[in-house]
Amino acid sequence: MGQLHRIKWVHERLLKKEYPNCKDISEAFEISRRQALRDVDYLRYSLDAPVEYNRSKGGYEYTDSFSLPLYFLRDDEKDRLEYLASQYALIPGKNSMELSNLFQKITGDQKVKKEHFQSHTSDFEEVITKAIAYGKKMTICYQKPSGHSEKRIIDPYRLFYRLNKSYLFAFCHERADFRFFLIDRIKQLEISQQEYTFHEDFFENYQLIAASFSRQKKHHARIFFSLKPRLERFTEPRWDEKKHILTCSFVKSSNLFRKLINLDMDYPGFTFRILSPQWLAEKLQHKLKTLSSHL
């Protein structure tokens, strides 16, 4: 039987002054004494019932008048509040901590947390919004269309809505690229204590999503570098140490050119050469000629 039934049973015996104890509860419902004690604690701390242990009677009693509330949380509702309490506890700020404590109090502050429970999109959206506000990384378990689930570490950037569905635009560290995730396919989500900063290619990639929900094909470039550049500046970087060739993706050539020119200025003697695509190399050459003509 559920906790609600046990609480009502205990409440009735307390009203009759039968002084029930943990042994009585555990034997009546075939549960452990620890679980029975959690039921008593739920009465005392979550429902604010005036329950005290009477040593002379060997059981609990009400020290003042008390009535059970008309509404009790279902197990799935308690699971949701326990999850939100654990995530709010990771978010800085007085308000977040107060909400975490409130949720823990409502659920009885259970010591044993469930690893899996029925998730609700609204819960994940609430947690994601907080993570974005405070720049916190997240770990998610994401179910692919094939049904296989993968663990991802992401930097959450934006929530958006298309065709009555919720999506998250984020940077995926596993892919070293920008991705959008359907919230309904997120099976687990945890806020990390680590903070993130926006990737410098964020804006142009987000524009792709904002302009059209259908994923547009990105361009890929192969570039020779005399020195190894900072790979984290690029999107989907793959570095060939032997040949000193970087393969990366880009959306706007102007953004890529700015990175290359800045690298050239930061390191004296640093050289690079665009190997492919040919149109990108020709476009950069034309841009440099135009710049030099204005000097």
C-alpha positions as CSV (number, residue, x, y, z in Angstrom):
1,M,0.0,0.0,0.0
2,G,1.1,3.6,-0.6
3,Q,2.3,6.2,1.8
4,L,-1.1,8.0,1.8
5,H,-2.8,4.9,3.2
6,R,-0.2,4.5,5.9
7,I,-0.4,8.2,6.9
8,K,-4.2,7.9,7.3
9,W,-3.8,4.7,9.4
10,V,-1.3,6.4,11.7
11,H,-3.4,9.6,11.9
12,E,-6.5,7.6,13.0
13,R,-4.6,5.8,15.8
14,L,-3.0,9.1,17.0
15,L,-6.5,10.6,17.2
16,K,-7.7,7.6,19.2
17,K,-4.6,8.0,21.5
18,E,-3.4,4.4,20.7
19,Y,0.2,5.6,20.8
20,P,1.5,3.8,17.6
21,N,5.2,3.4,17.2
22,C,7.5,2.4,14.3
23,K,7.2,-1.3,15.2
24,D,3.4,-1.1,14.9
25,I,3.6,0.6,11.6
26,S,6.2,-1.8,10.1
27,E,4.2,-4.8,11.2
28,A,0.9,-3.5,10.0
29,F,2.2,-2.8,6.5
30,E,5.1,-5.2,6.2
31,I,7.7,-2.4,5.7
32,S,11.0,-1.6,7.4
33,R,11.2,0.4,10.6
34,R,13.2,3.0,8.7
35,Q,10.4,3.4,6.2
36,A,7.9,3.7,9.1
37,L,10.1,6.4,10.7
38,R,10.0,8.3,7.3
39,D,6.2,8.2,7.4
40,V,6.3,9.7,10.9
41,D,8.8,12.4,9.8
42,Y,6.5,13.2,6.8
43,L,3.7,13.8,9.2
44,R,5.9,15.9,11.5
45,Y,8.0,17.9,9.1
46,S,6.1,18.1,5.8
47,L,2.5,18.3,7.2
48,D,3.6,20.2,10.3
49,A,1.7,17.8,12.5
50,P,2.3,18.2,16.3
51,V,3.6,14.6,16.6
52,E,5.9,13.8,19.6
53,Y,7.2,10.6,21.1
54,N,5.8,9.7,24.5
55,R,8.4,7.6,26.3
56,S,6.0,6.5,29.1
57,K,3.5,5.2,26.5
58,G,6.1,3.8,24.2
59,G,4.6,5.5,21.1
60,Y,3.7,8.7,19.3
61,E,0.9,11.1,20.2
62,Y,-0.6,14.4,19.0
63,T,0.3,17.2,21.5
64,D,-2.3,19.5,19.9
65,S,-5.3,19.2,17.6
66,F,-4.6,18.4,14.0
67,S,-6.4,17.5,10.8
68,L,-4.9,15.9,7.7
69,P,-4.9,18.2,4.6
70,L,-7.5,17.3,1.9
71,Y,-4.8,16.9,-0.8
72,F,-1.8,14.5,-0.8
73,L,0.9,14.3,-3.4
74,R,0.9,11.2,-5.6
75,D,4.2,9.3,-5.9
76,D,4.9,10.6,-9.4
77,E,4.3,14.2,-8.2
78,K,6.7,13.7,-5.3
79,D,9.3,12.3,-7.7
80,R,9.0,15.5,-9.8
81,L,9.4,17.8,-6.8
82,E,12.3,15.8,-5.5
83,Y,14.0,16.2,-8.9
84,L,13.4,19.9,-9.0
85,A,14.6,20.3,-5.5
86,S,17.9,18.6,-6.4
87,Q,18.4,20.8,-9.4
88,Y,17.5,24.1,-7.7
89,A,20.0,23.3,-5.0
90,L,22.7,23.6,-7.7
91,I,21.6,27.0,-8.8
92,P,23.1,30.1,-7.0
93,G,20.8,32.6,-5.4
94,K,18.6,32.8,-2.3
95,N,15.4,32.3,-4.3
96,S,16.6,29.0,-5.8
97,M,17.7,27.6,-2.5
98,E,14.4,28.6,-0.9
99,L,12.5,26.8,-3.6
100,S,14.8,23.7,-3.2
101,N,14.1,23.7,0.5
102,L,10.4,24.1,0.0
103,F,10.2,21.2,-2.5
104,Q,12.1,19.0,-0.1
105,K,9.8,19.9,2.7
106,I,6.7,19.2,0.6
107,T,8.0,15.7,-0.4
108,G,9.3,14.8,3.0
109,D,12.9,15.2,2.1
110,Q,13.3,11.6,1.1
111,K,16.8,10.1,1.7
112,V,16.5,7.6,-1.1
113,K,16.1,9.3,-4.5
114,K,14.8,7.5,-7.6
115,E,17.3,7.3,-10.5
116,H,14.5,7.0,-13.0
117,F,11.0,8.5,-13.0
118,Q,8.4,9.7,-15.4
119,S,9.8,13.0,-16.7
120,H,7.7,16.0,-17.7
121,T,8.7,18.4,-20.4
122,S,7.7,21.4,-18.3
123,D,10.1,20.3,-15.5
124,F,13.0,20.1,-17.9
125,E,12.2,23.4,-19.5
126,E,12.2,25.0,-16.0
127,V,15.6,23.6,-15.2
128,I,17.1,24.5,-18.6
129,T,15.9,28.0,-18.2
130,K,17.7,28.3,-14.9
131,A,20.9,26.7,-16.3
132,I,20.8,29.2,-19.2
133,A,20.3,32.1,-16.8
134,Y,23.4,31.2,-14.7
135,G,25.5,29.8,-17.6
136,K,25.7,26.3,-16.3
137,K,26.7,23.2,-18.3
138,M,24.3,20.3,-18.3
139,T,24.5,16.5,-18.7
140,I,21.7,14.9,-20.6
141,C,20.7,11.5,-21.7
142,Y,19.2,11.9,-25.1
143,Q,17.2,9.4,-27.0
144,K,17.9,9.3,-30.8
145,P,15.2,8.5,-33.4
146,S,16.6,5.0,-33.5
147,G,15.7,4.5,-29.8
148,H,19.3,4.4,-28.6
149,S,20.2,6.8,-25.8
150,E,23.4,8.8,-25.5
151,K,25.0,10.8,-22.8
152,R,25.9,14.3,-23.8
153,I,27.6,17.2,-22.0
154,I,26.2,20.5,-23.4
155,D,26.2,24.2,-23.1
156,P,22.5,25.3,-23.2
157,Y,21.9,28.5,-25.2
158,R,18.3,28.9,-26.2
159,L,14.9,27.3,-25.8
160,F,12.6,27.6,-28.8
161,Y,9.3,26.3,-30.1
162,R,8.3,24.9,-33.5
163,L,5.1,23.1,-34.5
164,N,4.0,22.9,-30.8
165,K,7.2,21.2,-29.7
166,S,10.0,22.5,-27.5
167,Y,13.6,22.4,-28.6
168,L,16.9,23.3,-27.0
169,F,19.7,24.9,-29.0
170,A,23.1,24.0,-27.4
171,F,26.7,23.4,-28.0
172,C,27.5,19.6,-27.7
173,H,31.0,18.9,-26.4
174,E,30.7,15.3,-27.6
175,R,30.4,16.5,-31.2
176,A,32.2,19.8,-30.8
177,D,29.3,21.3,-32.7
178,F,26.0,23.1,-32.3
179,R,22.9,20.9,-32.0
180,F,19.2,21.3,-31.3
181,F,17.6,18.7,-29.0
182,L,13.9,17.8,-28.9
183,I,13.0,18.2,-25.2
184,D,10.6,15.2,-25.4
185,R,13.6,13.0,-26.2
186,I,15.6,14.1,-23.2
187,K,15.3,11.3,-20.7
188,Q,17.5,12.6,-17.9
189,L,18.9,16.0,-17.3
190,E,21.3,17.3,-14.6
191,I,22.8,20.7,-14.0
192,S,26.5,20.8,-13.7
193,Q,28.5,23.0,-11.3
194,Q,30.7,24.0,-14.3
195,E,30.0,27.3,-16.0
196,Y,30.3,27.9,-19.7
197,T,30.9,30.8,-22.1
198,F,29.2,31.3,-25.4
199,H,31.1,29.9,-28.4
200,E,32.2,32.6,-30.8
201,D,30.3,30.9,-33.6
202,F,27.0,30.9,-31.6
203,F,25.3,33.8,-33.3
204,E,25.7,32.6,-36.9
205,N,24.7,29.1,-36.1
206,Y,21.7,30.2,-34.1
207,Q,20.6,32.3,-37.1
208,L,20.5,29.2,-39.2
209,I,18.0,27.7,-36.8
210,A,16.0,30.9,-36.5
211,A,15.9,31.5,-40.2
212,S,14.8,28.0,-41.1
213,F,14.0,25.0,-38.9
214,S,15.2,22.6,-41.6
215,R,19.0,22.1,-41.0
216,Q,21.0,23.7,-43.8
217,K,24.2,22.1,-45.0
218,K,27.3,23.6,-43.5
219,H,30.5,24.3,-45.4
220,H,33.7,22.4,-44.5
221,A,37.2,23.7,-44.9
222,R,40.6,22.2,-44.9
223,I,43.3,24.6,-43.9
224,F,47.1,24.2,-43.5
225,F,48.7,25.9,-40.5
226,S,52.4,26.4,-39.8
227,L,51.5,26.3,-36.1
228,K,48.7,24.4,-34.3
229,P,45.8,26.9,-33.7
230,R,43.5,26.9,-30.8
231,L,41.0,24.2,-31.8
232,E,38.3,25.3,-29.4
233,R,37.8,28.5,-31.5
234,F,36.6,26.4,-34.5
235,T,33.5,24.3,-35.0
236,E,33.8,20.5,-35.5
237,P,37.6,20.8,-35.5
238,R,39.7,17.8,-36.5
239,W,43.5,18.3,-36.4
240,D,46.0,16.3,-38.4
241,E,49.2,16.6,-36.4
242,K,51.4,15.0,-39.0
243,K,50.2,17.2,-41.9
244,H,49.3,20.3,-39.8
245,I,45.9,20.4,-41.5
246,L,42.7,21.5,-39.7
247,T,39.3,20.4,-41.0
248,C,36.4,22.4,-39.6
249,S,32.9,23.6,-40.4
250,F,31.6,27.1,-40.9
251,V,28.5,28.9,-41.9
252,K,29.8,32.4,-42.9
253,S,33.1,32.8,-44.6
254,S,33.5,36.3,-43.1
255,N,33.5,34.8,-39.6
256,L,36.1,32.2,-40.6
257,F,38.3,34.9,-42.3
258,R,38.2,37.0,-39.2
259,K,39.6,34.1,-37.1
260,L,42.3,33.4,-39.6
261,I,43.5,37.0,-39.9
262,N,43.4,37.4,-36.1
263,L,45.6,34.3,-35.7
264,D,48.0,35.6,-38.2
265,M,48.3,38.9,-36.3
266,D,48.7,37.2,-32.9
267,Y,51.6,35.0,-33.9
268,P,54.6,36.5,-35.8
269,G,55.6,34.2,-38.6
270,F,52.3,32.3,-38.5
271,T,51.1,31.2,-41.9
272,F,48.1,29.4,-43.2
273,R,46.7,28.3,-46.5
274,I,43.2,27.3,-47.4
275,L,43.3,23.9,-49.2
276,S,39.6,23.5,-49.9
277,P,37.1,24.5,-51.0
278,Q,38.6,26.4,-53.8
279,W,36.0,29.0,-53.9
280,L,36.8,29.9,-50.2
281,A,40.5,30.3,-51.0
282,E,39.6,32.5,-54.0
283,K,37.2,34.6,-51.9
284,L,39.8,35.2,-49.2
285,Q,42.4,36.1,-51.8
286,H,40.0,38.6,-53.3
287,K,39.1,40.0,-49.9
288,L,42.8,40.5,-49.0
289,K,43.5,42.3,-52.3
290,T,40.5,44.6,-51.6
291,L,41.8,45.4,-48.2
292,S,45.4,46.1,-49.4
293,S,44.1,48.5,-52.1
294,H,42.6,50.6,-49.3
295,L,45.8,50.9,-47.3
